[in-house]
Amino acid sequence: MATNTKKAAAKAKKQYRITVDTNPGFCGVDAGGVQFAHGEAIIEDERLANWFGEHAGYSVSEFVEETAEDEAEEGK
């Protein structure tokens, strides 16, 4: 059973939601080539997420997105 958990964790993607606090409607490219739409971007690069977290005007939240395979395994 533990191998299924490890397998599911390996398939799950850690992602970061970057929010522009100072300009919530921002649409365009910002530092590191990150594309924002309506003041928000989703990235997978932890180093870049840390950069945004260290700079004023941005909020960073981490989440794990389940893949379609993960959802199918949960249904079993």
C-alpha positions in Angstrom: 0.0 0.0 0.0 2.9 2.4 0.7 4.1 2.1 -2.9 0.8 3.4 -4.1 1.1 6.4 -1.9 4.6 7.1 -3.1 3.5 6.7 -6.7 0.7 9.1 -6.2 3.0 11.6 -4.5 5.4 11.4 -7.4 2.7 12.1 -10.0 1.3 15.1 -8.0 2.8 18.4 -9.1 3.8 21.0 -6.6 2.8 24.3 -7.9 2.9 27.9 -6.7 0.2 30.6 -7.1 1.8 34.1 -7.4 -0.5 37.0 -6.9 0.3 40.6 -7.6 -0.9 42.5 -4.5 -0.1 46.0 -5.9 -1.8 45.5 -9.2 -4.5 42.8 -9.1 -5.5 43.3 -12.7 -2.0 42.9 -14.1 -1.8 41.0 -17.4 1.7 40.5 -18.9 5.1 39.1 -18.4 7.1 39.8 -15.2 10.3 38.7 -13.6 11.7 35.4 -14.8 9.4 35.4 -17.8 6.4 34.5 -15.7 3.1 35.2 -17.5 0.4 36.8 -15.3 -3.3 37.0 -16.1 -5.6 39.2 -14.0 -2.9 39.5 -11.4 -2.2 35.8 -11.0 0.3 33.2 -12.3 0.8 29.5 -11.6 4.4 28.2 -11.7 6.2 25.0 -10.8 9.7 26.5 -10.3 10.4 26.6 -6.5 13.4 28.9 -6.9 11.4 31.5 -8.8 8.5 31.2 -6.3 10.9 32.0 -3.6 12.1 35.1 -5.5 8.6 36.4 -5.7 8.0 35.6 -2.0 11.1 37.7 -1.1 9.9 40.8 -3.0 7.3 43.3 -1.9 4.1 43.4 -3.8 3.7 39.6 -4.4 2.0 36.8 -2.4 2.9 33.2 -2.9 0.9 30.2 -2.0 1.8 26.5 -2.6 -0.6 23.8 -3.6 -0.5 20.3 -5.1 -2.4 19.6 -8.3 -3.8 16.1 -8.7 -3.4 14.6 -12.1 -6.1 12.7 -13.9 -4.3 9.5 -13.0 -4.5 10.3 -9.3 -8.2 11.0 -9.5 -8.7 7.6 -11.3 -6.8 5.8 -8.6 -8.8 7.4 -5.8 -12.0 6.0 -7.5 -10.7 2.4 -7.2 
